Amino acid sequence: MTRHILRGRKRHVVTVAFLAGVGFAVHAHDIGTTPITWNREISRIVYDRCASCHHNGGTAFSLMTYSEAQPRAVAIKNAVLTRQMPPWGAVKGFGAFRNDQGLTQEQIEVITDWVQSDMPKGNNPNALPKVPKFAKLSAFRPPKDAIALSGDLRLDHPLTLDGIWPDDVPEGSSTQIVAALPDGSIEPLLWLYQYKPMYQHPFLFRRPLDLPAGTIIRGAPAKEKFALIPAKQTKSSK
């Protein structure tokens, strides 16, 4: 009788522990158990990462409403999975850039889950974020003190580098540019992958890079043209 009671208690403890573990797992994966909807999650990603081009009057077809995005949902999923959209043009993790509009891995998974769940719109229209305002974008032009880069380049003076501008790079180019510092260390700068000139834009570093004299910028093909963008000098730094 005592053994039976002890066994029952053990089963109870194991059951409680199991349920506690399940409860933790459900809480940790709440995003997977709560339906992802256009009104709540997807519209926010689109407005933040896609709408600057994909709006009425933009450079591409509009994705501002559910009725516009839903018919293209499968194509959107495929484009973000292959990182064709948003068009960034560089390998993530090779250098850090403040103007990177590429999606995070979590955002890609949210879009994928939404499409695979038959693209629900959501029942609460109040969950939609505010429609962003679009300012007219001016074309980027490298500054007059930009340094031309074609082939390897040795710096004869220190340079605080703010970014890189692909000036004349052919369609489909994959180019890996690094800075070889005098101490032997390597600083990753930019890795273009299957570059598309139609999406030309500067690659601006998250923080300006201080490169000492004697640094060699390597990896730029001699037949391609880039521009090294120096960081702007402030009054306090003069």
C-alpha positions in Angstrom: 0.0 0.0 0.0 2.9 2.4 1.0 4.7 1.5 -2.2 1.6 2.2 -4.3 1.2 5.6 -2.6 4.9 6.5 -3.2 4.6 5.4 -6.9 1.5 7.6 -7.2 3.4 10.5 -5.7 6.3 10.0 -8.1 4.0 9.9 -11.0 2.4 13.2 -9.8 5.7 14.9 -9.4 6.8 13.8 -12.9 3.5 14.9 -14.3 3.8 18.3 -12.7 7.4 18.7 -13.9 6.4 17.7 -17.4 3.5 20.1 -17.5 5.8 22.9 -16.1 8.2 22.1 -18.9 5.4 22.2 -21.5 4.2 25.5 -20.1 7.7 27.0 -20.4 8.0 25.8 -24.0 4.7 27.2 -25.0 5.6 30.6 -23.5 9.0 30.5 -25.1 7.5 29.8 -28.5 4.5 32.1 -28.2 5.0 33.6 -31.6 4.6 30.1 -33.1 1.3 29.4 -31.3 -0.3 32.8 -31.9 -1.5 33.3 -35.5 0.6 35.8 -37.4 -1.6 38.3 -39.2 -1.2 41.1 -41.7 -2.8 43.7 -39.4 -0.5 43.0 -36.4 2.9 41.7 -37.6 3.3 41.7 -41.4 2.2 45.2 -42.1 4.8 46.5 -39.6 7.6 44.7 -41.4 6.4 45.9 -44.8 6.0 49.5 -43.7 9.4 49.5 -42.0 11.5 47.6 -44.7 9.6 47.6 -48.0 7.2 50.5 -48.2 9.9 53.1 -49.1 9.8 51.6 -52.6 6.5 49.6 -52.6 3.9 52.4 -52.3 1.7 54.2 -54.7 4.0 56.5 -56.6 7.1 54.6 -55.5 9.6 52.8 -57.6 7.8 49.5 -57.4 4.3 48.1 -57.1 2.4 48.9 -53.9 2.3 46.5 -50.9 0.6 49.0 -48.6 -2.6 47.1 -48.0 -3.6 43.5 -47.4 -5.4 43.3 -50.8 -2.2 44.4 -52.5 0.2 42.1 -50.6 -1.9 38.9 -50.3 -1.9 37.9 -54.0 1.9 38.4 -54.0 2.6 36.6 -50.7 4.3 33.5 -52.1 6.5 35.6 -54.3 7.3 37.9 -51.3 8.2 34.8 -49.2 10.6 33.5 -51.9 12.2 36.9 -52.4 13.0 37.4 -48.7 14.2 33.8 -48.2 16.7 34.3 -51.0 17.4 37.8 -49.7 16.6 39.3 -53.1 14.3 41.7 -51.2 14.8 44.2 -49.8 17.6 44.7 -52.2 20.8 45.1 -50.1 23.3 43.5 -52.4 25.9 42.5 -49.8 26.6 39.4 -47.6 25.2 40.0 -44.1 27.7 39.7 -41.2 30.7 40.8 -43.4 31.0 44.3 -42.1 28.3 46.2 -40.2 26.3 49.0 -41.8 23.9 51.6 -40.4 21.8 51.8 -43.6 21.2 48.1 -44.0 17.6 47.6 -44.9 17.8 43.8 -45.1 15.4 41.7 -43.0 16.5 40.0 -39.8 16.3 36.2 -39.7 13.3 36.6 -37.3 11.4 38.8 -39.7 12.0 36.3 -42.5 10.6 33.5 -40.3 7.6 35.6 -39.5 6.8 36.2 -43.1 7.3 32.6 -44.0 5.0 31.4 -41.2 2.4 33.9 -42.3 2.4 32.6 -45.9 2.4 29.0 -44.8 -0.6 29.7 -42.5 -2.7 30.9 -45.5 -2.0 34.6 -44.9 -4.6 35.6 -42.4 -5.5 39.3 -42.4 -6.6 39.6 -38.7 -9.9 40.6 -37.2 -8.8 43.8 -35.5 -8.2 46.7 -38.0 -7.0 48.9 -35.0 -3.9 46.7 -34.8 -2.6 48.2 -38.1 0.3 50.7 -37.6 0.2 54.2 -38.9 0.9 54.5 -42.6 4.4 56.0 -43.0 5.1 59.2 -44.8 7.4 59.1 -47.7 10.0 61.9 -48.3 11.4 62.4 -51.8 14.7 60.7 -51.9 17.6 62.5 -53.5 20.2 60.6 -55.4 23.4 59.9 -53.4 26.6 61.4 -54.7 30.0 60.6 -53.2 31.8 63.6 -51.7 34.5 65.5 -53.5 37.2 64.0 -51.1 36.2 60.4 -51.9 39.1 58.2 -52.7 39.0 56.2 -55.9 39.5 52.4 -55.5 40.3 50.0 -58.4 42.5 47.1 -57.5 44.6 47.1 -54.3 45.3 50.5 -52.6 47.9 51.3 -49.9 47.0 54.2 -47.7 49.9 56.7 -47.3 48.1 58.5 -44.5 45.5 57.6 -41.8 41.9 57.4 -43.0 38.7 57.4 -41.1 36.4 55.5 -43.4 32.7 56.1 -43.3 31.6 53.8 -46.2 32.0 52.5 -49.7 30.3 53.5 -52.9 30.1 51.0 -55.8 30.8 53.5 -58.6 31.0 51.2 -61.6 30.4 47.6 -60.8 28.9 45.2 -63.4 25.8 43.1 -63.1 26.3 39.9 -61.1 29.6 40.8 -59.6 30.7 39.2 -56.3 33.5 41.1 -54.7 35.0 40.8 -51.3 36.9 43.9 -50.0 39.0 43.9 -46.8 41.4 46.2 -45.1 44.8 44.6 -44.3 46.2 46.6 -41.3 49.9 47.0 -40.7 49.7 44.9 -37.5 48.6 41.9 -39.7 44.9 42.0 -38.7 42.1 42.0 -41.3 39.1 44.2 -41.2 36.1 43.1 -43.3 34.7 46.0 -45.3 32.2 44.9 -48.0 31.3 41.6 -49.7 29.0 42.3 -52.7 27.1 39.2 -53.9 25.5 39.1 -57.4 25.4 42.8 -57.4 22.6 44.7 -59.3 23.5 48.2 -60.5 19.9 49.2 -60.6 19.8 49.1 -56.8 23.0 51.2 -56.5 23.5 52.7 -53.0 26.3 53.5 -50.6 27.3 51.1 -47.9 27.7 53.2 -44.8 29.4 51.6 -41.8 27.7 51.5 -38.4 30.7 53.2 -37.0 33.5 55.0 -38.9 36.6 52.8 -39.2 40.0 54.3 -38.3 42.6 52.9 -40.7 46.2 53.7 -40.1 48.8 54.6 -42.7 50.1 51.5 -44.4 46.7 49.8 -44.5 46.1 48.0 -47.8 42.6 47.9 -49.2 42.3 44.6 -51.0 39.8 42.7 -53.1 38.5 45.4 -55.5 38.9 44.1 -59.1 41.0 46.4 -61.3 38.2 46.6 -63.8 35.6 47.8 -61.2 35.4 51.2 -59.7 34.6 52.0 -56.0 34.9 55.1 -53.9 36.0 55.2 -50.3 33.9 57.7 -48.4 35.9 59.5 -45.7 34.1 60.4 -42.4 33.1 64.0 -42.2 35.4 66.1 -40.0 33.7 67.9 -37.1 34.9 71.2 -35.6 36.0 69.4 -32.4 38.2 66.9 -34.4 40.0 69.6 -36.4 
